[in-house]
Amino acid sequence: MKMYGLCNSSIMKAKRSHILFLLLPLIFFALNFCTASPESKEQDQEKKDSLLYLNHSDSAKYVGMSTCRLCHQEIYNTFIKTGMGRSFDRATQQKSVGDFKNATVYDRLLDMHYKAFWSKDSLFIKEYRLSHGDTVHERTEQVNYIIGSGQHTNSHMQSVNGYVNQMPMTFYSQKKRWDLPPGFENGYNTRFSRKIGLECMSCHNGYPGFVMGSENKYTYLPTGIDCERCHGPGSIHVAQRQSGSRIDTSKYIDYSIVNPAKLSIDAQFDICQRCHLQGNAILKNDRSFYDFRPGQKLSNYISVFLPKYKNADDEFIMASHADRLKQSQCFIQSYQKAEGKNSLKPYKDAMTCVTCHNPHVSVRETNVNVFNDACNNCHNKMPPVSSQQKALLQAAHCGLQTNKLSNCVSCHMPISGSTDIPHVSVHDHYIRKPVTQHQKDKIKTFVGLFSINEKKPDKLTRAMAYINQYDKFDQQPHYLDSALTLLQDKNELQKNSHALIQLYFIKQDFQSIIRCVNQLGEEKCYGSLFTKQSYENKDGWTAYRIADAFYYSGQIPASVKWFKRAVELSPYNLDFRNKLGTSLAAMNQLPAAVGQFEFILRENPKYVPAYSNLGYVKLVQGFPAEAIRLYTLGKKLDPDNEPLLLNLAGYYLFTKNKAMAKKQLEEILKRNPESQKAKMALRQIGTLL
């Protein structure tokens, strides 16, 4: 028998691409100079503004939208109907836009059916598997939260003792269709275990109460994006108003609170870009997703990267509005003309997000003329339209109003699907002449990876962008080659250590991790380098990766030492605890291992690997009845968990039930015909039969 710990399927193996190894970094530099937005002359003003705003102080606290509502009731009444105001809420029938008459989804690759249904006032998702008409697996889980305004989607979240995970059904409201959520398709269905971390939650919701040292545990979840995400914390502003202080905002800026309308163009864009610039977000050193405040420079906190392709101008991801708009000549030319003209409301003479969108009013309740008027404000001196042009425009469904174009958006910001979310149509914010079919048919070629909101990110930031692009989005070996090129400076080993260790971990190059630790000095690494707790668990992850390197190199005592450090820094990362328990059991420290697994199940009783590993330890300790109880509970949650089924086969061999042992192994091979462990175990059983 063998105990199987944390699944390492996320550790990617990659072959290095020597052809792209040297070219990509050079392309990267070219992109940063060629495609960056116009250079701002307002940077000094931004720095002054950031110093002047009182709510940038650490003493400023968030007061909540209910407090803002006391003075701004009218704005609250309209904002609460916007996509931001409706971005996240408890799972109620009022929040849901789903059609439950045919709320079923079938994942062909996983062979799982899903059904969403209401029972009284509670929403549930049932997962089940059929075999010859019989139900052979069934699991029903309650939905606690719905994420998404319903304009495009409703996705569903479960909270287990504060640990929040996404569930395997989404309602796509534009097509009134249920399907798997984005990222769950094509064999990547994580069922009820996709962790919703701070990066995700902080863009789809107001700032939550996040438990430091976890990946997805929360003490408090707001119900929607609130006023302070765009205006900053409001405690100082409230205190001044309560004291009777008043400022004539028609003449002056009220520095107790940020009004985005009074910011420079770039600073205003940064507020929108914080969430409407989705991509590969790289946090700057010692920053978290909590830290940016309206009025500050976003690139001081986060640099957002995207891959760029030649001949792919019509392709974009869902939340790329800011990136797409900044590519438009409408933005570029208006930015250059408006810079520095209006000191009180700089955006008035430029094209920014609020030129077309009032963030306090829902798009659904905004008259189409608002968007057309935004175009006509600049394009109001159009020549008369000829009869031939008129016919062409009418054929393209563009109405005409006294020789002025109307419905400009339909042609110049066409509705299109995004590349990352299925069944969704959005307006492309890259304003330009309609793309011809000839342009669409050109061969798409990769150009490079570059930051959208920062002109010259440093080497380490760029290296992390390449590593994360590989690890989270697209497993192309040249990303790792490019990262390694940027991290080669031996004089920067300490500065680059987190990135290098992550890179080697992805490549499963455990000896290079150990060599890196030895070069830095293990005592120094353990005593001072990797010792800091943070929301991003940066040092915790590095300690975990070092521990795993020692574990798979056969140096179990060293791995236990570093797994303990990982758990010390990230006590609510249950994967770290599970691996610590595994390594303790490997050293025959069984009571200590049991303590780790029992802690996990108290925290999250739906964490399947802990059932598998605790069952193994109980069997070794001589408690077979407890072992089978734990295995059975785990299998009810996940009938395809390979480590659990292997351990269950071991249990049946221990109890001399070879037929049942064989059945567990055959279940593995049915789902994963390439499982070498299951094949080997079956051969061993064959010699015993």
C-alpha positions as CSV (number, residue, x, y, z in Angstrom):
1,M,0.0,0.0,0.0
2,K,1.0,3.6,-0.6
3,M,-0.4,6.9,0.6
4,Y,-0.9,9.5,-2.0
5,G,-0.7,13.2,-1.0
6,L,-1.4,16.4,-2.8
7,C,-2.2,15.9,-6.4
8,N,0.6,17.4,-8.5
9,S,-1.3,17.6,-11.8
10,S,-0.8,21.4,-11.7
11,I,3.0,21.0,-11.9
12,M,3.6,21.4,-15.6
13,K,6.2,19.6,-17.6
14,A,7.6,21.5,-20.6
15,K,10.3,21.2,-23.2
16,R,12.3,24.3,-23.8
17,S,12.0,26.1,-27.1
18,H,15.5,27.2,-28.0
19,I,14.4,29.0,-31.2
20,L,12.2,31.5,-29.3
21,F,14.5,31.6,-26.3
22,L,16.4,34.7,-27.4
23,L,13.9,36.4,-29.6
24,L,10.9,36.9,-27.3
25,P,12.5,39.3,-24.8
26,L,13.6,41.5,-27.7
27,I,10.1,41.6,-29.1
28,F,8.8,42.4,-25.6
29,F,10.9,45.6,-25.4
30,A,9.7,46.6,-28.9
31,L,6.1,46.3,-27.9
32,N,6.5,48.4,-24.8
33,F,7.8,51.3,-26.9
34,C,5.4,50.9,-29.8
35,T,2.0,50.2,-28.3
36,A,2.0,52.1,-25.1
37,S,-0.7,54.8,-24.7
38,P,0.5,58.4,-25.2
39,E,2.9,59.6,-22.6
40,S,1.3,61.7,-19.9
41,K,2.4,65.2,-19.0
42,E,0.3,65.1,-15.9
43,Q,2.4,62.7,-13.8
44,D,3.6,65.5,-11.5
45,Q,0.0,66.5,-10.9
46,E,-1.0,62.9,-10.2
47,K,1.7,62.7,-7.5
48,K,0.6,65.9,-5.9
49,D,-3.1,64.7,-6.0
50,S,-2.1,61.5,-4.4
51,L,-0.4,63.4,-1.5
52,L,-3.3,65.8,-1.2
53,Y,-6.1,63.2,-1.0
54,L,-6.8,62.6,2.7
55,N,-8.4,59.2,2.1
56,H,-5.1,57.8,0.8
57,S,-3.9,57.8,4.4
58,D,-3.8,54.5,6.3
59,S,-6.0,56.2,8.9
60,A,-8.9,56.4,6.3
61,K,-11.4,53.5,6.8
62,Y,-14.1,52.0,4.6
63,V,-17.6,52.9,5.9
64,G,-19.8,50.9,3.5
65,M,-22.4,51.9,0.9
66,S,-25.2,52.2,3.5
67,T,-23.3,55.1,5.0
68,C,-22.9,56.8,1.6
69,R,-26.6,56.3,1.0
70,L,-27.5,58.6,3.9
71,C,-26.5,61.7,1.9
72,H,-26.5,60.3,-1.7
73,Q,-29.8,58.5,-1.8
74,E,-30.6,59.5,-5.4
75,I,-27.3,58.2,-6.7
76,Y,-27.7,55.0,-4.6
77,N,-31.1,54.3,-6.1
78,T,-29.7,54.2,-9.7
79,F,-26.3,52.7,-8.9
80,I,-27.8,49.7,-7.2
81,K,-29.3,48.7,-10.5
82,T,-26.0,48.8,-12.4
83,G,-23.9,45.9,-13.3
84,M,-21.4,46.9,-10.5
85,G,-24.2,47.3,-8.0
86,R,-25.6,43.8,-8.9
87,S,-22.2,42.1,-9.3
88,F,-22.5,39.8,-6.2
89,D,-25.2,38.8,-3.8
90,R,-26.7,35.9,-1.8
91,A,-28.4,33.2,-3.8
92,T,-32.0,34.4,-3.7
93,Q,-34.8,34.1,-6.3
94,Q,-34.6,37.9,-6.6
95,K,-30.9,37.8,-7.5
96,S,-31.1,34.9,-9.9
97,V,-32.0,35.5,-13.6
98,G,-31.8,31.8,-14.5
99,D,-34.5,29.9,-16.4
100,F,-35.1,26.8,-14.2
101,K,-37.5,25.0,-16.6
102,N,-34.6,23.2,-18.2
103,A,-31.7,23.9,-15.8
104,T,-29.5,20.9,-16.8
105,V,-26.0,20.5,-18.1
106,Y,-24.1,17.4,-19.2
107,D,-20.3,17.2,-19.2
108,R,-19.6,14.6,-21.8
109,L,-15.9,14.3,-20.9
110,L,-16.4,13.9,-17.2
111,D,-19.7,11.9,-17.7
112,M,-21.5,14.0,-15.1
113,H,-24.9,15.5,-15.2
114,Y,-25.8,18.7,-13.4
115,K,-29.2,20.1,-12.4
116,A,-30.0,23.4,-10.7
117,F,-33.2,23.7,-8.7
118,W,-35.0,25.6,-6.0
119,S,-36.2,24.0,-2.8
120,K,-38.3,26.5,-1.0
121,D,-36.1,29.6,-0.9
122,S,-32.8,27.7,-1.3
123,L,-30.9,27.1,-4.6
124,F,-29.1,23.7,-5.1
125,I,-27.0,22.1,-7.7
126,K,-27.2,18.3,-8.0
127,E,-24.4,16.4,-9.7
128,Y,-25.1,12.8,-10.8
129,R,-23.8,10.0,-13.0
130,L,-25.9,7.4,-14.8
131,S,-25.0,3.9,-15.8
132,H,-27.4,1.8,-17.8
133,G,-30.2,4.0,-16.5
134,D,-29.3,3.7,-12.9
135,T,-27.8,6.6,-10.8
136,V,-24.4,5.5,-9.7
137,H,-23.3,8.8,-8.1
138,E,-25.2,11.7,-6.7
139,R,-24.1,14.8,-4.8
140,T,-26.3,17.8,-4.0
141,E,-24.8,21.1,-2.8
142,Q,-26.4,24.3,-1.8
143,V,-25.6,27.5,-3.7
144,N,-24.7,30.3,-1.2
145,Y,-23.9,33.2,-3.6
146,I,-24.5,34.3,-7.2
147,I,-21.8,36.2,-9.0
148,G,-22.6,38.3,-12.0
149,S,-25.2,41.0,-12.6
150,G,-27.3,38.8,-14.9
151,Q,-26.7,41.1,-17.9
152,H,-24.3,38.4,-19.3
153,T,-24.1,35.6,-16.7
154,N,-25.0,34.2,-13.3
155,S,-22.4,31.9,-11.9
156,H,-22.8,30.2,-8.5
157,M,-20.6,30.0,-5.4
158,Q,-20.6,27.7,-2.4
159,S,-19.1,28.7,1.0
160,V,-18.0,25.9,3.4
161,N,-17.0,27.4,6.7
162,G,-15.9,30.5,4.8
163,Y,-14.0,28.6,2.0
164,V,-15.5,29.9,-1.2
165,N,-15.5,27.8,-4.4
166,Q,-17.2,28.1,-7.7
167,M,-19.8,25.5,-8.7
168,P,-20.1,23.7,-12.1
169,M,-23.1,25.5,-13.6
170,T,-23.5,29.0,-15.1
171,F,-26.6,30.6,-16.6
172,Y,-25.7,32.6,-19.8
173,S,-28.5,35.1,-19.8
174,Q,-28.2,36.5,-23.3
175,K,-28.8,33.1,-24.8
176,K,-30.9,31.9,-21.9
177,R,-28.7,28.8,-21.7
178,W,-27.2,26.8,-18.9
179,D,-23.7,25.4,-19.4
180,L,-20.4,24.8,-17.6
181,P,-18.7,27.9,-16.3
182,P,-15.8,29.5,-18.3
183,G,-12.7,27.4,-17.7
184,F,-14.6,24.3,-16.8
185,E,-14.9,23.1,-20.4
186,N,-12.8,20.6,-22.4
187,G,-12.0,18.3,-19.5
188,Y,-11.1,21.0,-17.0
189,N,-14.3,20.6,-14.9
190,T,-13.1,21.1,-11.3
191,R,-16.7,20.4,-10.1
192,F,-17.1,22.0,-6.6
193,S,-13.5,22.8,-5.9
194,R,-12.4,25.9,-8.0
195,K,-11.1,28.3,-5.4
196,I,-12.3,31.9,-5.5
197,G,-9.3,33.9,-4.4
198,L,-8.8,37.5,-3.5
199,E,-7.9,38.6,-7.0
200,C,-11.2,37.3,-8.4
201,M,-13.4,38.4,-5.5
202,S,-11.9,41.9,-5.3
203,C,-12.9,42.7,-8.9
204,H,-16.3,41.0,-8.9
205,N,-17.3,42.4,-5.5
206,G,-16.6,45.1,-2.9
207,Y,-13.6,44.5,-0.7
208,P,-14.2,41.3,1.3
209,G,-12.9,40.2,4.7
210,F,-10.2,37.8,3.5
211,V,-8.4,35.5,5.9
212,M,-4.7,36.0,5.7
213,G,-2.9,32.7,5.2
214,S,-5.6,31.2,3.1
215,E,-6.3,31.1,-0.6
216,N,-10.1,31.4,-0.5
217,K,-11.4,31.8,3.1
218,Y,-13.5,34.8,4.0
219,T,-15.0,36.2,7.2
220,Y,-17.2,38.7,5.3
221,L,-18.5,39.1,1.7
222,P,-20.1,42.3,0.6
223,T,-23.1,42.2,-1.8
224,G,-21.9,44.0,-4.8
225,I,-19.3,46.6,-5.8
226,D,-19.8,49.7,-3.7
227,C,-19.2,53.4,-3.8
228,E,-15.8,53.2,-2.2
229,R,-14.2,51.1,-4.9
230,C,-14.2,54.2,-7.1
231,H,-14.2,56.9,-4.5
232,G,-11.8,55.4,-1.9
233,P,-12.5,54.9,1.8
234,G,-15.0,57.4,3.1
235,S,-14.4,57.8,6.9
236,I,-12.6,61.1,6.7
237,H,-15.2,62.5,4.2
238,V,-18.0,61.4,6.5
239,A,-16.3,62.9,9.6
240,Q,-15.8,66.3,7.8
241,R,-19.5,66.4,6.7
242,Q,-20.7,65.5,10.2
243,S,-18.6,68.3,11.6
244,G,-20.3,70.8,9.3
245,S,-17.3,71.3,6.9
246,R,-18.5,72.1,3.4
247,I,-16.6,72.7,0.1
248,D,-17.9,74.4,-3.0
249,T,-17.0,71.5,-5.5
250,S,-18.0,73.7,-8.5
251,K,-14.8,75.7,-7.8
252,Y,-12.6,73.5,-5.7
253,I,-11.6,69.8,-5.3
254,D,-12.8,68.1,-2.1
255,Y,-9.7,66.2,-1.0
256,S,-11.5,64.3,1.7
257,I,-12.8,61.8,-0.9
258,V,-11.8,61.0,-4.5
259,N,-14.2,62.2,-7.2
260,P,-13.0,60.5,-10.4
261,A,-14.3,63.4,-12.5
262,K,-11.7,65.7,-10.9
263,L,-8.8,63.3,-11.6
264,S,-6.3,63.5,-14.5
265,I,-7.2,61.4,-17.5
266,D,-4.7,58.7,-16.6
267,A,-5.7,58.5,-13.0
268,Q,-9.4,58.2,-13.9
269,F,-8.6,55.4,-16.4
270,D,-6.7,53.6,-13.6
271,I,-9.8,53.4,-11.5
272,C,-11.7,51.7,-14.4
273,Q,-8.6,49.6,-15.3
274,R,-8.4,48.1,-11.9
275,C,-11.2,45.7,-12.9
276,H,-11.9,46.4,-16.6
277,L,-8.4,45.4,-17.6
278,Q,-8.5,41.6,-17.1
279,G,-5.4,39.7,-17.9
280,N,-2.3,38.4,-16.3
281,A,-2.0,40.6,-13.2
282,I,1.4,40.8,-11.6
283,L,1.5,42.4,-8.2
284,K,4.4,44.7,-7.4
285,N,6.7,43.7,-4.5
286,D,4.9,43.5,-1.1
287,R,1.6,44.7,-2.6
288,S,-1.8,43.0,-2.4
289,F,-5.1,43.3,-4.3
290,Y,-6.4,45.5,-1.4
291,D,-3.8,48.2,-1.7
292,F,-4.6,50.3,-4.8
293,R,-6.9,53.3,-4.0
294,P,-8.6,55.6,-6.5
295,G,-6.4,58.5,-7.4
296,Q,-3.2,56.5,-7.2
297,K,-1.1,55.2,-10.1
298,L,-2.2,51.6,-10.8
299,S,1.2,50.5,-12.1
300,N,2.7,51.2,-8.7
301,Y,0.6,48.3,-7.5
302,I,-0.3,46.0,-10.4
303,S,1.0,45.5,-13.9
304,V,-1.4,43.7,-16.2
305,F,-0.1,41.7,-19.1
306,L,-1.7,40.3,-22.2
307,P,-0.3,38.3,-25.2
308,K,-0.5,40.2,-28.5
309,Y,-1.0,38.7,-31.9
310,K,-0.6,40.1,-35.4
311,N,-3.7,39.9,-37.5
312,A,-6.0,39.3,-34.5
313,D,-7.4,42.8,-33.9
314,D,-10.9,41.4,-33.8
315,E,-10.2,39.1,-30.9
316,F,-10.5,40.2,-27.3
317,I,-11.3,38.9,-23.8
318,M,-14.4,40.0,-21.9
319,A,-13.0,42.5,-19.5
320,S,-10.7,44.3,-21.9
321,H,-12.6,47.5,-22.3
322,A,-9.8,49.9,-21.3
323,D,-7.2,48.1,-23.4
324,R,-9.4,48.1,-26.5
325,L,-10.5,51.8,-26.1
326,K,-6.9,53.0,-25.7
327,Q,-6.1,51.5,-29.1
328,S,-8.8,53.7,-30.7
329,Q,-7.8,56.8,-32.6
330,C,-10.8,58.5,-30.8
331,F,-9.0,58.1,-27.5
332,I,-5.5,58.7,-28.8
333,Q,-6.3,62.0,-30.6
334,S,-8.6,63.3,-27.9
335,Y,-6.1,62.5,-25.2
336,Q,-3.4,64.5,-27.0
337,K,-5.7,67.5,-27.5
338,A,-7.2,67.5,-24.0
339,E,-4.0,67.1,-21.9
340,G,-3.8,69.8,-19.3
341,K,-6.7,71.9,-20.7
342,N,-9.3,71.5,-17.9
343,S,-7.8,71.6,-14.4
344,L,-11.1,70.9,-12.6
345,K,-12.5,68.2,-14.8
346,P,-9.7,67.0,-17.1
347,Y,-11.8,64.2,-18.7
348,K,-14.3,66.6,-20.2
349,D,-12.1,67.3,-23.2
350,A,-10.9,63.8,-23.7
351,M,-12.6,60.4,-24.4
352,T,-12.6,58.3,-21.3
353,C,-14.9,55.6,-20.0
354,V,-17.3,58.2,-18.5
355,T,-17.7,59.9,-21.9
356,C,-20.2,57.3,-22.7
357,H,-20.9,55.6,-19.4
358,N,-22.4,57.2,-16.3
359,P,-21.1,54.7,-13.6
360,H,-24.1,55.6,-11.5
361,V,-26.7,54.5,-14.1
362,S,-27.3,51.1,-15.6
363,V,-26.4,50.6,-19.3
364,R,-29.9,49.0,-19.6
365,E,-31.5,52.3,-18.5
366,T,-29.2,54.5,-20.7
367,N,-30.9,55.8,-23.9
368,V,-29.0,54.8,-27.0
369,N,-28.8,58.5,-28.0
370,V,-26.4,59.0,-25.1
371,F,-23.8,56.9,-27.0
372,N,-24.6,58.4,-30.4
373,D,-24.3,61.9,-28.9
374,A,-20.9,61.1,-27.6
375,C,-19.8,60.3,-31.2
376,N,-21.6,63.3,-32.7
377,N,-19.9,65.7,-30.3
378,C,-16.7,65.1,-32.3
379,H,-18.1,63.9,-35.6
380,N,-20.8,66.6,-36.0
381,K,-19.3,68.1,-39.2
382,M,-19.9,65.2,-41.5
383,P,-20.4,65.9,-45.2
384,P,-23.8,65.2,-46.7
385,V,-24.5,61.5,-47.3
386,S,-25.0,60.6,-50.9
387,S,-27.9,58.4,-51.9
388,Q,-25.5,55.5,-52.7
389,Q,-23.9,55.8,-49.3
390,K,-27.3,56.1,-47.7
391,A,-28.4,52.8,-49.3
392,L,-25.2,51.1,-48.1
393,L,-25.6,52.4,-44.6
394,Q,-29.3,51.4,-44.5
395,A,-28.3,47.9,-45.7
396,A,-25.9,47.8,-42.8
397,H,-28.7,48.7,-40.3
398,C,-27.2,52.1,-39.5
399,G,-30.2,54.5,-39.4
400,L,-29.8,58.1,-40.6
401,Q,-30.9,61.4,-39.1
402,T,-30.8,64.4,-41.4
403,N,-27.5,63.4,-43.0
404,K,-26.0,62.5,-39.6
405,L,-25.1,59.0,-38.7
406,S,-26.9,57.4,-35.8
407,N,-26.4,54.1,-34.1
408,C,-22.6,54.5,-34.6
409,V,-21.9,51.8,-32.1
410,S,-23.4,49.0,-34.3
411,C,-20.7,49.4,-37.0
412,H,-17.8,50.9,-35.2
413,M,-18.1,49.0,-31.9
414,P,-19.6,45.8,-33.2
415,I,-21.1,43.2,-30.9
416,S,-18.8,40.2,-30.8
417,G,-18.1,37.1,-28.7
418,S,-15.2,37.2,-26.2
419,T,-12.4,34.7,-26.4
420,D,-12.6,33.7,-22.8
421,I,-16.3,33.4,-22.0
422,P,-18.7,31.3,-24.1
423,H,-22.3,32.3,-25.1
424,V,-21.6,36.0,-24.3
425,S,-21.8,39.0,-26.7
426,V,-20.2,42.3,-25.8
427,H,-19.4,45.5,-27.7
428,D,-15.8,45.7,-28.8
429,H,-14.4,49.0,-27.4
430,Y,-11.7,49.3,-30.0
431,I,-13.5,52.0,-32.1
432,R,-12.5,51.7,-35.7
433,K,-13.7,51.1,-39.3
434,P,-15.4,47.7,-39.6
435,V,-13.0,44.9,-40.1
436,T,-13.3,43.2,-43.5
437,Q,-13.4,39.4,-44.0
438,H,-10.0,39.6,-45.8
439,Q,-8.5,41.1,-42.6
440,K,-10.1,38.4,-40.5
441,D,-8.7,35.6,-42.7
442,K,-5.1,36.6,-42.3
443,I,-2.9,34.2,-40.3
444,K,-2.7,35.0,-36.6
445,T,0.9,35.1,-35.3
446,F,2.2,35.6,-31.8
447,V,4.1,38.8,-31.3
448,G,4.8,39.0,-27.6
449,L,3.6,39.6,-24.0
450,F,3.4,43.1,-22.8
451,S,2.0,45.2,-20.0
452,I,-1.1,47.2,-20.9
453,N,-0.9,49.7,-18.0
454,E,2.8,50.2,-17.5
455,K,5.3,51.4,-20.2
456,K,8.5,50.0,-18.9
457,P,8.0,47.2,-16.3
458,D,11.2,46.0,-14.7
459,K,12.9,42.6,-15.5
460,L,11.4,40.8,-12.5
461,T,7.9,42.0,-13.3
462,R,8.2,40.9,-16.9
463,A,9.7,37.5,-15.8
464,M,6.8,36.9,-13.4
465,A,4.4,37.8,-16.3
466,Y,5.9,35.1,-18.4
467,I,5.8,32.5,-15.5
468,N,2.2,33.3,-14.7
469,Q,1.2,33.3,-18.4
470,Y,2.5,29.7,-18.6
471,D,1.2,28.6,-15.2
472,K,-2.3,30.0,-15.4
473,F,-3.2,30.5,-19.0
474,D,-1.2,29.0,-21.8
475,Q,1.4,26.2,-21.4
476,Q,3.8,27.4,-24.1
477,P,7.5,26.5,-23.3
478,H,8.8,29.7,-24.7
479,Y,7.2,31.7,-21.8
480,L,9.5,29.9,-19.4
481,D,12.5,30.3,-21.6
482,S,11.9,34.0,-21.7
483,A,11.4,34.2,-18.0
484,L,14.6,32.4,-17.3
485,T,16.5,34.8,-19.6
486,L,15.3,37.7,-17.5
487,L,16.3,36.0,-14.3
488,Q,19.8,35.0,-15.1
489,D,21.7,37.8,-13.3
490,K,23.6,36.0,-10.5
491,N,23.9,39.3,-8.6
492,E,20.1,39.4,-8.4
493,L,19.6,35.9,-7.0
494,Q,18.0,36.9,-3.7
495,K,15.7,39.5,-5.4
496,N,14.7,36.9,-8.1
497,S,14.5,33.9,-5.7
498,H,10.7,33.6,-5.5
499,A,10.4,33.8,-9.3
500,L,13.2,31.3,-9.9
501,I,11.9,28.8,-7.4
502,Q,8.4,29.0,-9.0
503,L,9.8,28.6,-12.5
504,Y,11.8,25.5,-11.4
505,F,8.8,24.1,-9.6
506,I,6.7,24.3,-12.8
507,K,9.4,22.5,-14.7
508,Q,9.7,19.9,-11.9
509,D,13.4,20.8,-11.7
510,F,13.7,20.0,-8.0
511,Q,17.5,19.9,-8.0
512,S,17.7,23.5,-9.3
513,I,15.4,24.6,-6.4
514,I,17.6,22.9,-3.9
515,R,20.7,24.4,-5.5
516,C,19.1,27.9,-5.4
517,V,18.4,27.4,-1.7
518,N,22.0,26.3,-1.1
519,Q,23.4,29.2,-3.0
520,L,21.4,31.6,-0.9
521,G,22.2,29.7,2.3
522,E,19.5,27.5,3.8
523,E,19.8,29.1,7.2
524,K,19.3,32.5,5.7
525,C,16.4,31.3,3.6
526,Y,14.7,29.8,6.6
527,G,15.7,32.4,9.1
528,S,15.1,35.7,7.3
529,L,14.2,35.4,3.6
530,F,11.0,33.4,3.5
531,T,9.4,34.4,6.7
532,K,6.7,36.9,5.9
533,Q,3.0,36.3,6.0
534,S,0.9,38.2,3.4
535,Y,-2.4,38.2,1.6
536,E,-0.7,36.7,-1.5
537,N,1.1,34.0,0.5
538,K,4.2,34.8,-1.5
539,D,6.7,33.4,1.1
540,G,4.3,30.6,2.0
541,W,4.2,29.4,-1.6
542,T,8.0,29.6,-1.9
543,A,8.4,27.5,1.3
544,Y,5.9,25.0,0.0
545,R,7.8,24.7,-3.3
546,I,11.1,24.2,-1.5
547,A,9.5,21.6,0.7
548,D,8.2,19.7,-2.4
549,A,11.6,19.8,-4.0
550,F,13.1,18.1,-0.9
551,Y,10.2,15.6,-0.7
552,Y,10.5,14.4,-4.3
553,S,14.3,14.3,-3.9
554,G,13.9,11.8,-1.1
555,Q,15.0,14.3,1.7
556,I,11.9,13.9,3.8
557,P,13.2,15.5,7.1
558,A,14.1,18.6,5.2
559,S,10.7,18.6,3.4
560,V,8.9,18.4,6.8
561,K,10.9,21.4,8.0
562,W,9.8,23.5,5.0
563,F,6.2,22.2,4.9
564,K,5.9,23.4,8.5
565,R,7.2,26.8,7.5
566,A,4.6,26.9,4.6
567,V,1.8,26.0,7.1
568,E,3.1,28.6,9.6
569,L,2.9,31.3,7.0
570,S,-0.3,30.0,5.4
571,P,-2.2,28.1,8.1
572,Y,-5.5,28.0,6.1
573,N,-4.0,26.8,2.9
574,L,-5.3,23.2,3.2
575,D,-3.2,21.9,0.4
576,F,-0.1,22.9,2.4
577,R,-1.4,21.1,5.5
578,N,-2.3,18.0,3.5
579,K,1.2,17.8,2.1
580,L,2.7,18.3,5.6
581,G,0.6,15.5,6.9
582,T,1.7,13.3,4.0
583,S,5.4,14.0,4.8
584,L,4.9,13.4,8.5
585,A,3.3,10.1,7.8
586,A,6.2,9.2,5.5
587,M,8.5,9.7,8.6
588,N,6.1,7.5,10.6
589,Q,5.0,10.4,12.8
590,L,1.5,9.2,12.6
591,P,-0.2,11.1,15.5
592,A,1.2,14.4,14.1
593,A,0.0,13.4,10.6
594,V,-3.5,12.7,12.0
595,G,-3.6,16.1,13.6
596,Q,-3.0,17.8,10.2
597,F,-5.7,15.8,8.4
598,E,-8.2,16.3,11.2
599,F,-7.6,20.0,11.2
600,I,-8.3,20.1,7.5
601,L,-11.6,18.2,7.8
602,R,-12.7,20.5,10.7
603,E,-12.0,23.5,8.4
604,N,-13.5,22.1,5.3
605,P,-15.3,18.7,5.5
606,K,-15.5,18.6,1.7
607,Y,-11.8,18.4,1.2
608,V,-11.4,14.9,-0.4
609,P,-7.6,14.3,-0.2
610,A,-7.8,14.5,3.6
611,Y,-10.3,11.7,3.7
612,S,-7.9,9.6,1.6
613,N,-4.8,10.3,3.6
614,L,-6.4,10.1,7.0
615,G,-8.0,6.8,6.0
616,Y,-4.6,5.5,5.1
617,V,-3.1,6.5,8.4
618,K,-6.0,5.0,10.4
619,L,-5.5,1.7,8.5
620,V,-1.8,1.7,9.3
621,Q,-2.7,2.4,13.0
622,G,-4.9,-0.7,13.0
623,F,-8.4,0.9,12.6
624,P,-9.8,-0.6,9.4
625,A,-13.4,0.3,10.2
626,E,-12.4,4.0,10.6
627,A,-10.4,3.8,7.4
628,I,-13.3,2.5,5.3
629,R,-15.7,5.1,6.8
630,L,-13.3,7.9,5.7
631,Y,-12.8,6.4,2.3
632,T,-16.6,6.0,1.8
633,L,-17.2,9.7,2.8
634,G,-14.5,10.8,0.4
635,K,-15.8,8.7,-2.5
636,K,-19.3,10.1,-2.1
637,L,-17.8,13.6,-2.7
638,D,-15.5,12.6,-5.6
639,P,-16.0,9.1,-7.1
640,D,-13.1,9.7,-9.5
641,N,-10.4,10.8,-7.1
642,E,-7.5,8.6,-8.2
643,P,-5.4,8.7,-5.0
644,L,-8.5,7.8,-2.9
645,L,-9.5,4.9,-5.2
646,L,-5.9,3.6,-5.0
647,N,-6.0,3.7,-1.3
648,L,-9.4,2.1,-1.3
649,A,-8.0,-0.7,-3.4
650,G,-5.3,-1.1,-0.8
651,Y,-7.9,-1.4,1.9
652,Y,-9.7,-4.2,0.1
653,L,-6.4,-6.0,-0.4
654,F,-5.7,-5.6,3.3
655,T,-9.1,-7.2,4.0
656,K,-8.5,-9.9,1.4
657,N,-11.3,-8.7,-0.9
658,K,-9.5,-8.9,-4.2
659,A,-12.6,-8.5,-6.3
660,M,-13.5,-5.2,-4.7
661,A,-9.9,-4.1,-5.0
662,K,-9.9,-4.9,-8.7
663,K,-13.2,-2.9,-9.1
664,Q,-11.6,0.3,-7.7
665,L,-8.7,0.0,-10.0
666,E,-10.9,-0.6,-13.0
667,E,-12.9,2.5,-12.1
668,I,-9.6,4.5,-12.3
669,L,-8.7,3.1,-15.7
670,K,-12.2,3.8,-17.0
671,R,-11.6,7.5,-16.4
672,N,-7.9,7.5,-16.9
673,P,-6.7,4.7,-19.2
674,E,-3.1,5.9,-18.9
675,S,-2.8,5.5,-15.1
676,Q,0.4,3.6,-14.5
677,K,-0.2,3.2,-10.8
678,A,-3.6,1.5,-11.4
679,K,-2.1,-0.7,-14.1
680,M,0.7,-1.8,-11.8
681,A,-1.7,-2.5,-9.0
682,L,-3.9,-4.6,-11.3
683,R,-0.9,-6.7,-12.3
684,Q,0.0,-7.3,-8.7
685,I,-3.6,-8.4,-8.0
686,G,-3.4,-10.7,-11.0
687,T,-0.4,-12.5,-9.5
688,L,-2.4,-13.0,-6.2
689,L,-5.6,-14.4,-7.8
